[in-house]
């Protein structure tokens, strides 16, 4: 049971999770501004502005740098991890979303004469634009810097 208490005392982890949750909340705000209505689904969906993945991993890497040192192997590992996550969010998952959109269009056109075709549509919003990733990363950096005295 002591291990769970230790996890809850890990300030770097707590700050990174706060950055992630703040990014998710900001998605709700951006959705409200953009569409003039509240869409609670954005709190659990992938994609959107800002990238909560980027906020999380950037805050984590910065927290490690601030606590263990910028030359520490742990900072190097978390930074490489952050770059991979952000590249995946803006690259691979974005491309998969574009492919899903095209496949959905093909299915719509192909089965227009056969209305009994009842397959689920593919999820099209999987990744982030580069701007969404950058904004998420800046948010994670800002949260980590503001939390520096707590470390």
HELIX and SHEET records of a PDB file:
HELIX    1   1 UNK A    2  UNK A    8  1                                   7    
HELIX    2   2 UNK A   11  UNK A   35  1                                  25    
HELIX    3   3 UNK A   40  UNK A   43  5                                   4    
HELIX    4   4 UNK A   52  UNK A   68  1                                  17    
HELIX    5   5 UNK A   73  UNK A   87  1                                  15    
HELIX    6   6 UNK A   88  UNK A   92  3                                   5    
HELIX    7   7 UNK A   93  UNK A  110  1                                  18    
HELIX    8   8 UNK A  130  UNK A  146  1                                  17    
HELIX    9   9 UNK A  148  UNK A  150  5                                   3    
END                                                                             
